[in-house]
């Protein structure tokens, strides 16, 4: 019976993650992963609760950093696409592309 209640609670909690933003998802995954890893390391060191708390904090920061890097990469890709598209619209048919200029 306890397992059924635990399973139902997990399903309800995970169902709430359906409409999360990518930042919220990255933070949640990082926090849960860090908490799990911290609990294991803390249990081996003798204090599982402290390990869980530290792991959750580190995982949260890691998830947020990962999300920030991913958003920057997507923005750079979109910017490069837009620049290439605009350059293609301004050049005449059959014209060679402009030379690459590093910034």
GROMACS elastic network, one bead per residue, 0.5 to 0.9 nm:
[ bonds ]
;  ai    aj funct       b0    kb
    1     4     6  0.51597   500
    1     5     6  0.63992   500
    1     6     6  0.86836   500
    2     5     6  0.51435   500
    2     6     6  0.61271   500
    2     7     6  0.85469   500
    3     7     6  0.60108   500
    3     8     6  0.85086   500
    4     7     6  0.50509   500
    4     8     6  0.61187   500
    4     9     6  0.85583   500
    5     8     6  0.50905   500
    5     9     6  0.61333   500
    5    10     6  0.86342   500
    6     9     6  0.50823   500
    6    10     6  0.62084   500
    6    11     6  0.86809   500
    7    10     6  0.51134   500
    7    11     6  0.62316   500
    7    12     6  0.86874   500
    8    11     6  0.51300   500
    8    12     6  0.62442   500
    8    13     6  0.86576   500
    9    12     6  0.51752   500
    9    13     6  0.61883   500
    9    14     6  0.85915   500
   10    13     6  0.51153   500
   10    14     6  0.60060   500
   10    15     6  0.83312   500
   11    14     6  0.51572   500
   11    15     6  0.58514   500
   11    16     6  0.86441   500
   12    15     6  0.50567   500
   12    16     6  0.65296   500
   13    16     6  0.53832   500
   13    17     6  0.72168   500
   14    17     6  0.53143   500
   14    18     6  0.74388   500
   15    18     6  0.57129   500
   15    19     6  0.88017   500
   16    19     6  0.71133   500
   16    20     6  0.79623   500
   17    20     6  0.54283   500
   17    21     6  0.89567   500
   17    24     6  0.86418   500
   17    25     6  0.73790   500
   17    28     6  0.88009   500
   20    23     6  0.79202   500
   20    24     6  0.57415   500
   20    25     6  0.60572   500
   21    24     6  0.51023   500
   21    25     6  0.61911   500
   21    26     6  0.86440   500
   22    25     6  0.50053   500
   22    26     6  0.61109   500
   22    27     6  0.85166   500
   22    67     6  0.73731   500
   23    26     6  0.51955   500
   23    27     6  0.61356   500
   23    28     6  0.85298   500
   23    63     6  0.81141   500
   23    64     6  0.67052   500
   23    67     6  0.58702   500
   23    68     6  0.80876   500
   24    27     6  0.50715   500
   24    28     6  0.59847   500
   24    29     6  0.85192   500
   24    63     6  0.89205   500
   24    64     6  0.83741   500
   25    28     6  0.50616   500
   25    29     6  0.60473   500
   25    30     6  0.83935   500
   25    63     6  0.84080   500
   25    67     6  0.89622   500
   26    29     6  0.52597   500
   26    30     6  0.59957   500
   26    31     6  0.84389   500
   26    60     6  0.81238   500
   26    62     6  0.86052   500
   26    64     6  0.62551   500
   26    65     6  0.88894   500
   26    66     6  0.73246   500
   26    67     6  0.60703   500
   27    30     6  0.51507   500
   27    31     6  0.59954   500
   27    32     6  0.85927   500
   27    59     6  0.76322   500
   27    60     6  0.51316   500
   27    61     6  0.74197   500
   27    62     6  0.77816   500
   27    64     6  0.54091   500
   27    65     6  0.89073   500
   27    66     6  0.88887   500
   27    67     6  0.80159   500
   28    31     6  0.50919   500
   28    32     6  0.61113   500
   28    33     6  0.84219   500
   28    59     6  0.85853   500
   28    60     6  0.70087   500
   28    63     6  0.74672   500
   29    32     6  0.52442   500
   29    33     6  0.59432   500
   29    34     6  0.83184   500
   29    59     6  0.78732   500
   29    60     6  0.79321   500
   29    63     6  0.68562   500
   30    33     6  0.51791   500
   30    34     6  0.58645   500
   30    35     6  0.83549   500
   30    56     6  0.74736   500
   30    57     6  0.87848   500
   30    58     6  0.79835   500
   30    61     6  0.75084   500
   30    62     6  0.61643   500
   30    64     6  0.78258   500
   31    34     6  0.51433   500
   31    35     6  0.59667   500
   31    36     6  0.85434   500
   31    55     6  0.74699   500
   31    57     6  0.66230   500
   31    58     6  0.74267   500
   31    61     6  0.80376   500
   31    62     6  0.83036   500
   31    63     6  0.72359   500
   32    35     6  0.50820   500
   32    36     6  0.61403   500
   32    37     6  0.85888   500
   32    55     6  0.85868   500
   32    56     6  0.64430   500
   32    59     6  0.71941   500
   32    60     6  0.81793   500
   33    36     6  0.51972   500
   33    37     6  0.61729   500
   33    38     6  0.84028   500
   33    55     6  0.79101   500
   33    56     6  0.73852   500
   33    59     6  0.63725   500
   33    60     6  0.88684   500
   34    37     6  0.51152   500
   34    38     6  0.57915   500
   34    39     6  0.83526   500
   34    52     6  0.74337   500
   34    53     6  0.86688   500
   34    54     6  0.79398   500
   34    57     6  0.72673   500
   34    58     6  0.62972   500
   34    60     6  0.73692   500
   34    62     6  0.87094   500
   35    39     6  0.59532   500
   35    40     6  0.86263   500
   35    51     6  0.75076   500
   35    53     6  0.65029   500
   35    54     6  0.74044   500
   35    57     6  0.78398   500
   35    58     6  0.84919   500
   35    59     6  0.70932   500
   36    39     6  0.51616   500
   36    40     6  0.64373   500
   36    41     6  0.87813   500
   36    51     6  0.89055   500
   36    52     6  0.66299   500
   36    55     6  0.72863   500
   36    56     6  0.78420   500
   37    40     6  0.52583   500
   37    41     6  0.62650   500
   37    42     6  0.84152   500
   37    51     6  0.80921   500
   37    52     6  0.74073   500
   37    55     6  0.63619   500
   37    56     6  0.85488   500
   38    41     6  0.50913   500
   38    42     6  0.57111   500
   38    43     6  0.82743   500
   38    48     6  0.73922   500
   38    49     6  0.85210   500
   38    50     6  0.79946   500
   38    53     6  0.72514   500
   38    54     6  0.64944   500
   38    56     6  0.71260   500
   39    43     6  0.58816   500
   39    44     6  0.85089   500
   39    47     6  0.82152   500
   39    49     6  0.66785   500
   39    50     6  0.78299   500
   39    51     6  0.50389   500
   39    53     6  0.81128   500
   39    54     6  0.89021   500
   39    55     6  0.73113   500
   40    43     6  0.51590   500
   40    44     6  0.63464   500
   40    45     6  0.86791   500
   40    48     6  0.69293   500
   40    51     6  0.75393   500
   40    52     6  0.79714   500
   41    44     6  0.51548   500
   41    45     6  0.61863   500
   41    46     6  0.85687   500
   41    47     6  0.85866   500
   41    48     6  0.73008   500
   41    51     6  0.63242   500
   41    52     6  0.84006   500
   41    55     6  0.88870   500
   42    46     6  0.58726   500
   42    49     6  0.69862   500
   42    50     6  0.65498   500
   42    52     6  0.68338   500
   42    55     6  0.89902   500
   43    46     6  0.50337   500
   43    47     6  0.54737   500
   43    49     6  0.81064   500
   43    51     6  0.73878   500
   44    47     6  0.77159   500
   44    48     6  0.77406   500
   45    48     6  0.76732   500
   45    51     6  0.84181   500
   46    51     6  0.89879   500
   47    50     6  0.56430   500
   47    51     6  0.63322   500
   47    52     6  0.87412   500
   48    51     6  0.50107   500
   48    52     6  0.60102   500
   48    53     6  0.86409   500
   49    52     6  0.50926   500
   49    53     6  0.62891   500
   49    54     6  0.86881   500
   50    53     6  0.51533   500
   50    54     6  0.61560   500
   50    55     6  0.84076   500
   51    54     6  0.52132   500
   51    55     6  0.58575   500
   51    56     6  0.83880   500
   52    55     6  0.50791   500
   52    56     6  0.59672   500
   52    57     6  0.85960   500
   53    56     6  0.51864   500
   53    57     6  0.63303   500
   53    58     6  0.87220   500
   54    57     6  0.52173   500
   54    58     6  0.62102   500
   54    59     6  0.84759   500
   55    58     6  0.51234   500
   55    59     6  0.58632   500
   55    60     6  0.84111   500
   56    59     6  0.50211   500
   56    60     6  0.60013   500
   56    61     6  0.86517   500
   57    60     6  0.51265   500
   57    61     6  0.63652   500
   57    62     6  0.85771   500
   58    61     6  0.52612   500
   58    62     6  0.60844   500
   58    63     6  0.85940   500
   59    63     6  0.59917   500
   59    64     6  0.85390   500
   60    63     6  0.51632   500
   60    64     6  0.62468   500
   60    65     6  0.86270   500
   61    64     6  0.51806   500
   61    65     6  0.61232   500
   61    66     6  0.85417   500
   62    65     6  0.51357   500
   62    66     6  0.60756   500
   62    67     6  0.85843   500
   63    66     6  0.50874   500
   63    67     6  0.61821   500
   63    68     6  0.86585   500
   64    67     6  0.50673   500
   64    68     6  0.61815   500
   64    69     6  0.87115   500
   65    68     6  0.50539   500
   65    69     6  0.62516   500
   65    70     6  0.85957   500
   66    69     6  0.52490   500
   66    70     6  0.61766   500
   66    71     6  0.86634   500
   67    70     6  0.50641   500
   67    71     6  0.61233   500
   67    72     6  0.86235   500
   68    71     6  0.51925   500
   68    72     6  0.62554   500
   68    73     6  0.87135   500
   69    72     6  0.51392   500
   69    73     6  0.62547   500
   69    74     6  0.87200   500
   70    73     6  0.51248   500
   70    74     6  0.62611   500
   70    75     6  0.86559   500
   71    74     6  0.51168   500
   71    75     6  0.61474   500
   71    76     6  0.86246   500
   72    75     6  0.50721   500
   72    76     6  0.61601   500
   72    77     6  0.86218   500
   73    76     6  0.51164   500
   73    77     6  0.61904   500
   73    78     6  0.86043   500
   74    77     6  0.50983   500
   74    78     6  0.61207   500
   74    79     6  0.85345   500
   75    78     6  0.51011   500
   75    79     6  0.60721   500
   75    80     6  0.85982   500
   76    79     6  0.50675   500
   76    80     6  0.61481   500
   76    81     6  0.85610   500
   77    80     6  0.51464   500
   77    81     6  0.61337   500
   77    82     6  0.85797   500
   78    81     6  0.50632   500
   78    82     6  0.60871   500
   78    83     6  0.85835   500
   79    82     6  0.50914   500
   79    83     6  0.61423   500
   79    84     6  0.85803   500
   80    83     6  0.51541   500
   80    84     6  0.61510   500
   80    85     6  0.85159   500
   81    84     6  0.51558   500
   81    85     6  0.60195   500
   81    86     6  0.85215   500
   82    85     6  0.50466   500
   82    86     6  0.60274   500
   82    87     6  0.85018   500
   83    86     6  0.51514   500
   83    87     6  0.61117   500
   83    88     6  0.85670   500
   84    87     6  0.50931   500
   84    88     6  0.61454   500
   84    89     6  0.86801   500
   85    88     6  0.50846   500
   85    89     6  0.62884   500
   85    90     6  0.88463   500
   86    89     6  0.50968   500
   86    90     6  0.63642   500
   86    91     6  0.88448   500
   87    90     6  0.52987   500
   87    91     6  0.63442   500
   87    97     6  0.78039   500
   87    98     6  0.79506   500
   88    91     6  0.55015   500
   88    92     6  0.81025   500
   88    97     6  0.76573   500
   89    92     6  0.77573   500
   91    94     6  0.82805   500
   91    95     6  0.61980   500
   91    96     6  0.80567   500
   91    97     6  0.76164   500
   91    98     6  0.87275   500
   92    95     6  0.54647   500
   92    96     6  0.87526   500
   93    96     6  0.87708   500
   95    98     6  0.88379   500
   96    99     6  0.87226   500
   97   100     6  0.87104   500
   98   101     6  0.87735   500
